[in-house]
Structure formats: structure tokens, C-alpha cells
Amino acid sequence: MDAEIRKILAGNGVFSKRSIMVRSFFGGVAWGVGSVIGATLLIALLLAILSTLNNIPFLGNIATSISQTINQSISRPKTGP
């Protein structure tokens, strides 16, 4: 059974260790870049929604508080290593 699997994989050109490592590396890079882009879009959407909630009396105070907290954490200088 193992010999059959090796034969199939070798025939497709995916059995070489180098090929597997290169594909895994680029797959990881693509996953990381996609995660960063997705998180950026999600945060931008959240901030856009929070900015529209300022017109609603009760939620406006909460949205303003969250927005101020985010702005303070972004503008605060980083300390430590």
C-alpha cells in the first residue's frame, strides 16, 4: 500500500521534500498576509460602525469611550523590549 502511494505522489511531482517545503512556506506566507488583511478590514469596519453610532444617544457614549480607548492605545509610546 505504501509503495502505491509513493508511486502516485512521485508521478504527480509532489513527493520531493524541497517541493513540499516550498509549497508549505508560500502557503504559510499567504495565510499570514490574508490574516493581516482580514484583521485590518475587520477593524476598519468596526471603527466605521462605531463612528456612526455616535448619533444614537445611549450607544454614542459607549462608542465614544471605545474609540477614545483605541486612540489612546495607538498613540501611547511603546515601552520595554
C-alpha positions as CSV (number, residue, x, y, z in Angstrom):
1,M,0.0,0.0,0.0
2,D,2.8,2.4,0.9
3,A,4.6,1.7,-2.4
4,E,1.4,2.6,-4.3
5,I,1.0,5.9,-2.5
6,R,4.7,6.8,-3.2
7,K,4.2,5.9,-6.8
8,I,1.2,8.1,-7.1
9,L,2.8,11.0,-5.3
10,A,6.0,10.7,-7.3
11,G,4.0,10.6,-10.6
12,N,2.3,13.9,-9.6
13,G,5.7,15.6,-8.8
14,V,4.7,16.5,-5.2
15,F,6.9,13.9,-3.4
16,S,10.1,15.8,-3.2
17,K,10.9,17.3,0.2
18,R,12.0,20.5,-1.3
19,S,8.7,20.9,-3.2
20,I,6.7,20.2,-0.1
21,M,8.8,22.7,1.9
22,V,8.5,25.4,-0.7
23,R,4.7,24.9,-1.0
24,S,4.3,24.9,2.7
25,F,6.3,28.1,3.1
26,F,4.4,30.0,0.5
27,G,1.1,28.7,1.8
28,G,2.1,30.0,5.3
29,V,3.1,33.3,3.9
30,A,-0.2,33.6,2.0
31,W,-2.2,32.6,5.2
32,G,-0.3,35.3,7.2
33,V,-0.9,38.0,4.7
34,G,-4.5,37.1,4.4
35,S,-4.9,37.2,8.1
36,V,-3.4,40.6,8.4
37,I,-5.6,42.0,5.5
38,G,-8.7,40.4,7.0
39,A,-8.0,41.8,10.5
40,T,-7.3,45.3,9.0
41,L,-10.6,45.2,7.2
42,L,-12.5,44.0,10.2
43,I,-11.0,46.7,12.4
44,A,-11.8,49.4,9.8
45,L,-15.4,48.1,9.6
46,L,-15.7,48.2,13.4
47,L,-14.4,51.7,13.6
48,A,-16.8,52.8,10.8
49,I,-19.7,51.3,12.6
50,L,-18.6,52.9,15.9
51,S,-18.4,56.3,14.2
52,T,-22.0,56.1,13.0
53,L,-23.2,55.1,16.5
54,N,-22.2,58.5,17.9
55,N,-25.6,59.8,16.7
56,I,-27.5,57.3,18.9
57,P,-27.8,58.7,22.5
58,F,-27.0,55.6,24.6
59,L,-24.7,53.8,22.2
60,G,-22.9,57.0,21.3
61,N,-21.4,57.3,24.7
62,I,-20.2,53.7,24.6
63,A,-18.8,54.1,21.1
64,T,-17.0,57.3,22.0
65,S,-15.4,55.6,25.0
66,I,-14.3,52.7,22.9
67,S,-12.9,55.0,20.2
68,Q,-11.0,57.1,22.8
69,T,-9.5,53.9,24.3
70,I,-8.4,52.7,20.9
71,N,-6.9,56.1,20.0
72,Q,-5.1,56.3,23.3
73,S,-3.6,52.8,22.9
74,I,-2.4,53.6,19.4
75,S,-0.8,57.0,20.3
76,R,0.8,55.7,23.5
77,P,4.6,55.3,23.0
78,K,5.7,51.7,23.4
79,T,7.9,50.9,26.3
80,G,10.1,47.8,27.0
81,P,11.8,45.4,24.7
